[in-house]
Amino acid sequence: MRIKRTFPLVLVVVIVAAAVTLAVQLRKHAPPEAARLLPGADAFLYVNLSWARKITTGGSLPAVSHDPAYERFIQETGIEFERDLEAAAFSVHYPASWPGGGTGGSAPEPRFSEVFVGKFHGERLTKYLRQIAKSVENYNSVDIFTIPLEDRMFRVAVLSVDSVAASNHDDPAVIRGIVDRSRRLASPFGGPALLRRYYKRVQFASPLWLVAHIQPAAPEFSGWSAIFPKPADVVISASYNPLLLPLRPGSIHLRAEALTGSPDDARSIAEKLNVFLAMFHAAEAGSQGNDPDVKAAFDSLQVHQDGDRAVLSATIPPGFLHKVFSESPSELPRPDAETPSATAPKSR
C-alpha cells in the first residue's frame, strides 16, 4: 500500500525534474533574448561586450571620439555606449528589389533593426527622445518615438529599464512587433526563422556571432562574388575561453561556416579560400617585423570542406585580443601593412 501511495509522488518529481532539465537545455541552445525580440530579416549580428571588458585593463572599452551629436546625447541622457552598453542584437533587412528578394520592402538600400541591453537612465532618455521626435505613438503601453533621420524615419522604443529597441525600417509594424514580443513570456522556441534555423551552428556561449544570407548577385555583395558564386548562408561565431581570468584572458576560437546548396559548391568555396590563404602566407613570408600575436592568429587559419559546408577556423591568442581592446586601432600592427586610422561610425 505504501508503494502505491509513494509511486505517484515519485513520478511527479521525475516529470518535474525532466521538464526543468529540458527547459535548461533548450535555453542553452536558444538565441539570447535580445536576438529573439528581433523581426524577421536577412542577416543577424549579436555582440556581448562583457567578455571584451574583462580583457581590457580597468574593465572598460577603449575610448572613442565623440562628434557633437553624440556628445549632446551623452550629456542629456547620461548614457555612454562604450561604458554602459552590455549587449546588442542587430537585424539587417535587404531591399525587396535585390535578387532573391528581401525583408526591407521598397527601400532602396538595407534597413536595420536593433535591440540594445545595458544600463540606461530611462527618464532622461525618454525626455531626450521627446525633444527630438517628430511624433510619439503609445503602443501596447510603450511609447514609440519617430525621429527624422536623413531621408528616413528612425523609430525608438524604451522596452524596459535595461533594454531599448530601434528600427529605421519604413514599416512601423516592425518595431511594434518588437514591442509585442518583449511583452510576452520569453520562449526558447521564439525568434526569427533564419535565426532559429541556424543558431544551433553558433558555438556555445559565443559572445559574438553573425548569421546571414549571402546574395552575390546584389550590388552590395559584389566583393563576395569571387568566393561565393551562388547564394549561400553564413554562420560566423567566436567561442571565448575565460580560463585564468582575470590574470590572463583565454583565446578566441573563430569558426565561419558557409552553408551551400551542394558539396560541389562547398568544395569550390573551400578551394578559393585556400588559394587566398596561400597567397596571404606567401606575402607574409616576405614581410619583416611581424607582431608574434598577429602572426599566430593568421597562421592558425584553416579551411576544409564538410559535405555541403565550407568551414574556416582560427584561434586568436590572448595577446592579440589584449591589443585589440586596449590600444587604439591605429596602433594595431598587421602582418604585411600598417592599419589605416579608424573612422568614427556614422549614424544610419
N, C-alpha and C positions, 0 to 999 in steps of 0.2 A: 504493500500500500504506500509505503514511504517513497519507493522508487517511482510509482505512478505520479505522486504529487510533485516530486523533485524534477522529473523529466521536462515538463513544460517550462519550468523556470530556467533550466539549463539551456533548453532550446532557444528561449528568448534571448539569453545572454549571448549565445553563439551567433544568432542572427544579427543582433545589435553590433557585436564586435566585427562581424564580416562587413556590415554596412559601413561602419566607420573606416575600416581598412580600405574598402573600395573607394570611399569618398576621398581619403587621403591620397591614394594612388592616382585618382582622376585629377585631383588638384595639382599633383606634382607634374602631370603631363599637360596641363591646361595652360594657355597663354596667360600672362599677367592680366589682372583685371582691367588696367588702363587700355590694353590692346583689345580686350573683349568688348569694350564700350565702342570701339571704332565702327564706322559704317563699312559696308561692302566696298571694296576698292581693288586696284590692280597691283598694288605694292604696299608693303608694311615694313616699318622700321621701329625698333624699340631699343632704348638705352636706359640702363640703370646706373646712375652716377655714383652710388655709394662705394662700389669697388674702386673707382678711379680716385676718390678722395682718400681711401686707405693707402694708396700707393704714394701720394704726394706728401711732402713734408708739411706738417701743420694741418693736414686733413682738408685742404681746400684746393679747388681747381685753379690753374694759372689765371691771372688777371687778364681781362680783355679790354680793348679800348672802347670807350663809351661815346657814341655820337650824341648830339644834343637831344634827340628824341628819346633815346634810351635813358639818358641821364635824367631827363624830366620824369620819365616813368619810374625810375628808382626813387627819386625824391618824393614823389606824390604817393606811391604805393608802398614804399619800404621793401620792395621785392627786388632782389638782385639774383638773376637766374644762375650765374656761376656759383653762387653761395647757397641759394635756397632751393633750387630745383633738385629733386631726388630721382625722378624718372620721367620719361616722355615716350609716348607712343604716337606714331605718325602713320597716316594712310595717304596714298597717292592715287588720284583719280585721273586716268588717261582720258583725253578727249574721245568722244564717240566717233569722231571723224577719222581717227587713226585706223590703220589696217587691223582688222580683228575686233575693232570697237573698244570702248572703254566705259568707265562709270562716271566720266566727267561731264556728260551731257554735251551741250552745244559749245562749251568753252573752247577757245582756240588753242589753249595750252593747258598743261596739267593743273589740277586743283588739289588742295591739301586739306586734311582734317587732322586735328591733334587732340590729345588728352595729356595734360601736364599734372604731375603729382609732386607736391613739395610743401614748403612752409609759406603759406600765403596769408596776408593780412586782409581778410575778407571785406571788412568795412571800407578800408582805404582803397582797395582795388575796385570795389563797386562804385565808390564815389568818383574815382578817376574815369571809369568806363562811362558813367553817366555824362561826364563833361564832354567826352569826345564822340559819343554815339549820336548817330543821326536819328535813331529810333530805338525804343525798348519794347520788347514783347514779353509779357508774362506767360510762360508756357509750362503747364504742369508744376506750378508754384516756383518756377525758376525763371529769372529774368535773362532774356537773350538780347544782348546789345549788338546792334548793327552799326558798323563803323565803315565809312567810305575809305577805301584804300586804293589809290591809283585808279584803275578802271574797273574795279570790282568791289563787292561788299564783303567785309570781314566780320563774321559773327562770333561772339564770345559769350560763354555761359559759365558762371561760377557754380559748379556742381555740389561742392561741399567745402569744408574748412581746409581740405588738403588737395583738392582736385579742380582743375579748370579745363573746359573744352573750348575748341576754336575750330572754325572752318571758313574757307573762302569759296566753297562750292556755291554755284549760283542758286541751287535749290535749297530753300530754308528747311525743308523736311530732313536734310542730312543732319543738321545739328539738333533738331528736335528728336531725331531717333537716338542720338547720343544721350540726351536728357532722359528719354523714356527708359533706355537700358540702365542708366545709373540709378533709377528709382525701383528697379526690380532686384530680387534676390540674386546675388552673383551665382552663376552656374558654370561649372567646368565644361559644359557642352555648348556654351554660348560662343559668340564671336563670329566674324565674317567667314564666309565659305572658304575662300582661298587660304585663310589662316588656319581654319580647322583642318583643312586637307593636309597641310604641310608642316604644322607646328611640331608634330612628332619627330621631325627630322632635325629640329633645333637641339643643340647639345643641352644637356640637363643644367638647369640653373644658369643659363647663359645670360650675362649682363648686357650683351649687345648682339642683336640679330636682325637679319633682313630676309623677308620673303617677298619675291617679286616675279611678275610675269615679264619676260623679255620679248619685245616685239621688234626684231631687227629691221623691219621694213618702215618703221616710224622714223621721222627725221631726227628726233632726239636720241635715238639709239643707233645712229649711223656709225659711231665708233665701235659699236659692239658687233657689227656685221662681219668683221674679219674673223671673229671667233664663233659667233652664232649665226650660221647660215639660215636657220629656221627658228620659229618661235620656240621658247623653252621657259621653264620655270626655274628659279634660282633660290636656294636657301643658303644663307651665309650666317654663321654663328661663331661666337667666341666662348670657350669654356675656361673659366678662371679658377685657378687652384690657389686658394688663400693660405696655403701651408706656410707656416713660420711667421705669419703676420702677428704683430706689427713690426717684428725685427727685420723681416725681409719678405717682399712680396713673391708670390708664385708666378708661374709663367702663364701666358695666354695661349690656348690651343685653338687655332683658327681652322675652320672647315667650311669649304664652299662646294655645294653640290649643284650641278646643272642637270635638271631632270628633263629628258628629251623624249621624243616620240618613238625612238628605236635604238637598239645597240649600235647601229651604224652611225647614227647622229652623235651618240655619246663618244664613240671612238674618234670621230672627226674632231670634236671639240678637244678631247684629251690630247690628240696628236698636235693640234695647233698650239695648245698651251705649252706642251713640252718643247716645241720649237722656240716659242718666246722665252722660255726659261733657259734654254741652251744659249740663245743669243745674249741674254742678260748675263749669264755666268761668264761667257766669253769676254764681254765688255768689262765685267768686274775684275777679271783676272789681270787686265792691263792697267787698272787704276791703282793709285797709291794712297796711303794714309787712310785706309778704311777704318771706320769705327768697329771694334770687335763685336759689340752687341748688335749693331745694324747688320753686319756681315753674317752673324749667326742666324739672324731672323730670315734673311734671304736665302741662306744656304739650306735652311730647313724646308723650303718649299718643295712639295712633291705632288705629282699629278698621276692619277690612274683611272682606269675605266672599271665600272662595276655594273654590268648589264646595260640598262638604258640611262645610266648616270655617269657623268664625268665628275671626278672628285679631286679637289685641290686642298691640301692641308699644309699647315705651317705651325711652328712653335715660336712664340715671341718671348725672348728671355727677359728676366726681371729688370736688367739694366736698361734695355731699350724702353720698357714701359715707364720706368722712372724718368727717363729723358723726355718722353712724350708728354707726361703730365706735370713735370717740374720745370721745364725750360720753355722758353718762347719758341714758336715754330721756326723762326729764322735761325735759331741756334742748333737745330737738329741736323746732324750730318746725313748725307745719303751716300750709298756705296760709290756712285760714279759722278755725282754732281752736287752743287750747292742747292739747298732747298730755297725756293723763292719765298719772299716775305708773304705771310698770310694776310689776307684782307678780311675786314670785318664783314660778317654776314649781313645781307640786306633783307629788309622786311619784304614779305611776299605781298 
